[in-house]
Amino acid sequence: MEEKDEDNGSFDPSIPEEGPSAPPPGWLDSVSGYEDDNGDDSSDQICPPPPDLFPHPENDRNASVPNVMVPQVSEDVAREALLKFVKKKWTYSSKPALNLVYKDLKPFTVYRYCLETYTESRSSAWKHETYTGQFVDGPQYGLSPKPWNVEVQYPPKFTDMVKKVRVPHTSSVKNCYWCHGKGRVRCSFCHGRGRMQCMSCHGMGHSSNRRCAGCHGGGRRACMRCHGTGLIMCRKCNGNKKLLHFIQLTVTWKNQVYRFVPDRQTGFPIKKFEKVSGELFFIDENLLVYPVEGFPDQEICCASKDAIREHWYKYSASSRILQQRQTIELVPLTRAVYSYKEKDYEYFVYGTENKVYTAKYPKSCTLL
């Protein structure tokens, strides 16, 4: 028995309540290669096919790099860099920078190693849109390609991008699961009655011994959401009664980056190297790169070997490795020791931009 409503009569049993957030089990067709998609809009990561090329450490060829000269910074360049730095510090005076006396300019050899692994991953999920008579690319037009066989246009290498594509021949039209093809559902605000207790008089019909103007004494008024009809348009199909279901493939390209700088410079924060440029003198790019060997800095060789191994095991199982690139840069770093008013100080000039880092500057302005 349906509940009676004193204002709006009985419910219309043909109009359903709002349906589930996802199609119920068995509602959608099974598509070969996408059996794990259950229709709840969640994306399932799809493992790539086995790679054509496996690295064999015992047979790896190695990339060799040449020796390079350590860049030098002159006193004029070091002073100009410090003056530029001081101008950006409103509490610093330029007087020490102009009058300091250099005691030593010591350049350091700093190498920065970088490994980039460009990966592609794919995931799929059922999606839907309101059906208004548009073309339906269903299984009658052919077999659906497997997830890793769906053709997509690739972005430039080493560029992060996400692309969503509709899998061919997976579309089908079905009655809306939310309203069961009625186009309308019962209003959940008033439970389909169309009327609700008046908030002005709390259902009493009067307030302060006067007839309530909001409900005209009846104690109930039309539901603000459905305007008294007890029904609202289905928000899944927008009243069109049918939905077009299809499988959407999400393709994600991501450049996985590993960077390494040996930490040997006492007094200089190594994180400062992350935001400056260096002089690129070695680049090796291939489907899979091989560890660097014969480089004068053994830590770089070890970092290359460890990073390549780590990236292979970390990314090859869940994504497809499209390309790798490894580079070595020489990042300029000079330690400037100077005296000012018979006291010694130091600062560092680093990067091709000649940025400056100093832990202590000799004199600050006092602003009144």
Secondary structure as GFF3:
##gff-version 3
##sequence-region A 1 368
A	DSSP	beta_strand	4	5	.	.	.	ID=ss1
A	DSSP	beta_strand	9	10	.	.	.	ID=ss2
A	DSSP	beta_strand	44	46	.	.	.	ID=ss3
A	DSSP	three_ten_helix	57	59	.	.	.	ID=ss4
A	DSSP	beta_strand	63	64	.	.	.	ID=ss5
A	DSSP	alpha_helix	75	87	.	.	.	ID=ss6
A	DSSP	alpha_helix	95	99	.	.	.	ID=ss7
A	DSSP	beta_strand	101	108	.	.	.	ID=ss8
A	DSSP	beta_strand	111	130	.	.	.	ID=ss9
A	DSSP	three_ten_helix	139	141	.	.	.	ID=ss10
A	DSSP	three_ten_helix	147	149	.	.	.	ID=ss11
A	DSSP	beta_strand	161	166	.	.	.	ID=ss12
A	DSSP	beta_strand	172	175	.	.	.	ID=ss13
A	DSSP	beta_strand	184	186	.	.	.	ID=ss14
A	DSSP	beta_strand	195	197	.	.	.	ID=ss15
A	DSSP	beta_strand	206	207	.	.	.	ID=ss16
A	DSSP	beta_strand	210	211	.	.	.	ID=ss17
A	DSSP	beta_strand	220	222	.	.	.	ID=ss18
A	DSSP	beta_strand	231	233	.	.	.	ID=ss19
A	DSSP	beta_strand	242	260	.	.	.	ID=ss20
A	DSSP	three_ten_helix	270	275	.	.	.	ID=ss21
A	DSSP	beta_strand	279	286	.	.	.	ID=ss22
A	DSSP	beta_strand	292	293	.	.	.	ID=ss23
A	DSSP	alpha_helix	298	315	.	.	.	ID=ss24
A	DSSP	beta_strand	320	330	.	.	.	ID=ss25
A	DSSP	beta_strand	333	340	.	.	.	ID=ss26
A	DSSP	beta_strand	343	350	.	.	.	ID=ss27
A	DSSP	beta_strand	355	357	.	.	.	ID=ss28
###
